[in-house]
Amino acid sequence: MQTHSQGSGRLTTHVLDTALGKPAEGLRIELFRVEGDAFHLLKTTETNDDGRCDAPLLAGETMKAGTYELRFHAGDYLGRKGDGPLFLDIIPIRFGLADEGAHYHVPLLVSPFSYSTYRGS
């Protein structure tokens, strides 16, 4: 495994609406650091018109090895139509960062009834 210099890493994400076939604009995202049973909110942001965040979620000195959780507020984005709750509301993705100098990209593909993610580039 290639290691990178400290301070050069970053964490990014983007969201694609697979039902509409386009970027998910205006979707709120929260980033937490997970330490045992404790969740520490690090950042709240929203996707732009390209489904991306305007800046990395973590970069430089804030890029620390550990366990994190992204919470994608899909319910607010998908809207509240019809009777009863939406099938998907908040989508949590918990993951680990091992290399503080690497680029970690955690994309979300979302539709009203499914989602998927992967480690992107």
C-alpha positions, 0 to 999 in steps of 0.5 A, a space after each residue: 500500500 502506498 503511503 502519502 505525505 501527511 496533510 495532503 489527503 482529503 475526503 470528498 463526496 458527491 450524490 447522483 440521483 439515479 431516478 432522475 439521471 442527474 446530480 442531486 442538488 441541495 442535499 444536506 450532508 453531515 460529517 461525524 467523527 465516531 469515537 466508541 459510542 460518541 458522535 462528534 459533528 465536524 461539518 454540515 454542508 449541502 451539495 451544489 448543482 453538480 451534486 458535489 460539495 464546494 470544498 473537501 469535507 476534510 483536508 490538510 490538518 483536519 484529515 485524521 485517521 479514524 472512523 467517520 460517518 456521513 449522513 445524507 439527508 435524502 428524505 429532505 431532498 426527495 420530498 415528502 409526497 403522498 401519505 406516510 413516511 418516505 422509504 429512505 430518509 437519512 442514509 448513514 454511511 460509516 467508514 474508516 480512514 487509514 491513510 491521512 495523505 490519501 484521497 478518500 471519495 465516498 459517492 452516493 447513488 440514490 433513488 426513492 427506494 434504493 442507494 449504493 456507495 463505493 470508494 471512488 477516486 
